[in-house]
Amino acid sequence: MAITLSESAAAHVSNFIAKRGKGLGIRLGVKTSGCSGMAYKLEFVDVENPDDLFFESHGLRVYTDEKSLSYIDGTELDYVKEGLNEGFKFNNPNVKNECGCGESFNV
C-alpha cells in the first residue's frame, strides 16, 4: 500500500509549504461527488490526526485516511504543465471510469 508523489509534484508541494511557512505535508482523500461518484480532496496538513496514515515520498509526507486509501492505493500524484494549463494529475490505477470533465471517478 502506498501513495507517491512525482518529483515535479514534490517540488511544487515543497515550494507551497515554504511559502506558507508551515506544514507537515499534504492530505489526499476522496469524497462522494460529481457525476462518476468520487472526487479527490487535496489539502495541506498542519497537525496530524491520531488515525492518519502517511507515506513518505521525495522527502514529503502524504497523509490519508483508511477509508480513502481503499480507493487511492497505488496512486501517484503528479504536477503537469500542458500548454497554458498546469495542475495536479492523479495517476490512480484503481479508476475504472472518469467523467468527461475529469472532476470525478469511479472504482
Buried (B, 14 or more C-beta within 10 A) or exposed (E): EEBBBBEBBBBBBBEEBEEEEEBBBBBBBBEEEBEBBBBBEEEBBEEEEEEBBBBEBBEBBBBBBEEBBEBBBEBBBBBEEEEEEEEBBBEBEBBEEBBEEEEBBBB
